[in-house]
Amino acid sequence: MQTQYLRLSDGMLAFDDQGEGPLVLCVPAGGDLRSEYRFLTPQLVAAGYRVVTMDIRGQGESSANWPDYSDAALASDMLAMLDHLNVGSAFIIGTSKATGGALRAAVDAPDRVRGLVLIGILVAPPRSSLLANLMTGLLLSPLWGVSLYHAYFPKLYPKARPADFEEHRNKVIAMLKEPGRLSALRKLFSESSGATYARHARVQAPTLILMGSRDPDTSNPAQEAHTLGSRLPHATVEIIEGAGHHLQAEVPEVIGPRILTFLANIDKSE
């Protein structure tokens, strides 16, 4: 499939576009590629949705160097994509760091976000920026960051790994070796979601939170998911037992039908 690009003032966003019907915009995690949705996209397309998967800024085939990696910046990318596609409103599926951007898009443009699916959330309350920056700097150091990430990547899939896991991991690592990619990832994870956290009560979009019980990116995945769910006016939380962070690639046969039911219920209610 041919990669398309949306050119913005500060860089380019890479995306692909499949299917016809109501739009579902899928945004992957930092430290991954839009192809992490490769098992979910066919399910959505078969169910009658148009699916656009977009590399998050700084990663994948999107430009490497951006001046801002905040939730507000990620949200502006998502809304700019809707403008580019000439679509008034859409469902947004975000993973990991993209969940904060998806929530912020729902805050900033509530009439444009029909529903949210948040996978492997990373929207914890504000932390000490000094501590966060120290930990991120150590883990994603230019000296050993790529090697550490290569070793850590399998831990994101504690329940099951797809048949093409090694191929996908190799593509991710090759991407992170490109100039500016690791620095962009470090900046993505250094950004606090504090500003979005303070606005959670303003999210009016129906929201489905999907969290693996063994997600290694948080010490208590279920608690974090339920805490976020309690802060959002219209949220449903589902914990996937034994699964990790990238549920759409680890257990697509489990979460695919749940996402389709969630989207269909919104379609019926509108």
DOTORSE-802201 format. One record per residue (C-alpha): x, y, z. Coordinates in steps of 0.02 Angstrom, whole numbers, padded with zeros to 5 digits, always signed. Example, Ala and Ser with C-alpha at 12.3 -4.5 7.8 and 13.67 -1.06 7.14 Angstrom:
+00615-00225+00390+00684-00053+00357
END
This chain:
+00000+00000+00000+00068+00171-00048+00109+00289+00094+00023+00458+00086+00083+00617+00171+00000+00765+00253+00116+00915+00249+00100+01033+00398+00199+01189+00442+00317+01093+00557+00331+00926+00467+00245+00784+00376+00126+00650+00440+00128+00481+00352-00034+00385+00334-00128+00256+00234-00311+00250+00190-00420+00096+00165-00603+00054+00150-00762+00155+00136-00886+00214+00266-00876+00309+00431-00697+00358+00468-00592+00274+00602-00425+00362+00630-00295+00247+00709-00139+00320+00789-00002+00205+00855+00113+00214+01004+00277+00305+01008+00414+00179+00975+00306+00087+00849+00235+00099+00674+00060+00125+00606+00070-00056+00549+00037-00107+00729-00145-00096+00672-00116-00223+00532-00230-00353+00613-00366-00234+00670-00383-00134+00509-00452-00280+00404-00586-00311+00535-00640-00129+00531-00638-00120+00341-00739-00281+00327-00868-00207+00446-00893-00056+00332-00775+00075+00400-00647+00185+00316-00484+00163+00411-00340+00287+00410-00185+00237+00506-00065+00380+00541+00112+00373+00609+00127+00480+00765+00240+00632+00743+00424+00589+00757+00399+00403+00722+00369+00284+00577+00372+00374+00410+00316+00540+00484+00448+00676+00499+00575+00646+00637+00599+00822+00705+00455+00924+00778+00458+01071+00899+00318+01004+01009+00267+00829+01065+00130+00875+01189-00045+00801+01194-00108+00963+01118+00013+00944+00973-00037+00763+00944-00220+00814+00950-00189+00951+00822-00114+00819+00706-00268+00710+00721-00386+00855+00687-00277+00915+00542-00293+00741+00467-00483+00754+00475-00471+00923+00388-00356+00850+00255-00477+00707+00223-00624+00829+00220-00711+00730+00356-00816+00820+00485-00804+00692+00624-00726+00523+00658-00692+00387+00783-00514+00394+00851-00416+00242+00911-00255+00283+01002-00123+00174+01082-00004+00216+01224+00058+00396+01207-00072+00429+01072-00211+00403+01200-00171+00571+01278-00180+00655+01108-00345+00570+01069-00420+00630+01233-00357+00805+01200-00436+00804+01027-00603+00760+01108-00581+00907+01227-00527+01032+01096-00652+00982+00961-00795+00884+01041-00904+00895+00887-00771+00808+00782-00740+00654+00890-00883+00528+00884-00800+00404+01000-00632+00354+01073-00547+00186+01091-00396+00199+01206-00276+00051+01206-00137+00032+01334-00166+00204+01408-00023+00319+01457-00118+00464+01534-00066+00455+01717-00080+00608+01829+00060+00735+01819+00227+00670+01882+00383+00760+01935+00455+00820+01770+00631+00800+01841+00601+00616+01883+00510+00582+01720+00647+00662+01617+00782+00570+01713+00702+00400+01687+00664+00432+01505+00839+00496+01475+00916+00341+01551+00806+00217+01459+00818+00304+01290+00998+00361+01296+01081+00384+01125+01217+00266+01186+01109+00115+01226+00928+00164+01197+00898+00063+01039+00976-00094+01115+00872-00077+01273+00714-00050+01172+00752-00203+01066+00765-00306+01226+00610-00227+01304+00495-00244+01153+00449-00428+01184+00390-00384+01359+00250-00283+01280+00176-00449+01219+00166-00563+01373+00015-00664+01315+00047-00696+01131+00157-00638+00989+00098-00631+00809+00184-00740+00680+00271-00588+00607+00331-00523+00776+00517-00528+00736+00491-00448+00566+00390-00308+00646+00515-00282+00787+00657-00271+00661+00562-00136+00566+00534-00038+00727+00717-00049+00776+00773+00002+00601+00658+00154+00614+00730+00203+00784+00906+00197+00711+00861+00333+00587+00925+00508+00630+00813+00597+00754+00696+00452+00791+00760+00405+00963+00769+00587+01014+00588+00609+00958+00536+00457+01059+00625+00525+01212+00534+00691+01192+00366+00604+01169+00385+00510+01333+00456+00661+01423+00296+00760+01393+00175+00763+01538-00011+00732+01509-00050+00848+01653-00141+00979+01549-00253+00845+01472-00276+00758+01640-00352+00917+01711-00479+00920+01569-00542+00741+01576-00715+00790+01638-00740+00888+01477-00726+00733+01367-00903+00699+01307-00863+00566+01178-00909+00386+01220-00745+00302+01267-00688+00122+01270-00531+00090+01374-00442-00073+01335-00300-00122+01451-00198-00280+01465-00185-00346+01643+00002-00372+01616+00041-00210+01527+00224-00180+01577+00215+00008+01552+00124+00035+01717+00137-00043+01889-00050-00073+01908-00134-00079+01736-00310-00119+01795-00309+00016+01927-00245+00146+01805-00378+00100+01677-00519+00108+01804-00454+00272+01875-00459+00350+01703-00630+00274+01672-00697+00355+01830-00635+00525+01770-00722+00518+01601-00910+00549+01590-00949+00410+01465-00815+00277+01482-00816+00087+01481-00663-00007+01544-00616-00182+01487-00465-00274+01557-00392-00408+01444-00325-00542+01558-00144-00591+01532-00115-00469+01389+00010-00328+01375+00024-00158+01291-00009-00176+01104-00174-00269+01114-00220-00242+00931-00068-00344+00879-00063-00464+01026-00246-00515+01039-00336-00440+00888-00462-00581+00889-00513-00529+01065-00521-00340+01053-00577-00326+00871-00756-00384+00904-00766-00276+01060-00714-00122+00964-00837-00161+00824-00980-00180+00949-00932-00015+01031-00928+00078+00865-01091-00001+00805-01180+00052+00965-01127+00232+00935-01185+00222+00754-01355+00161+00813-01374+00294+00948-01337+00444+00837
END
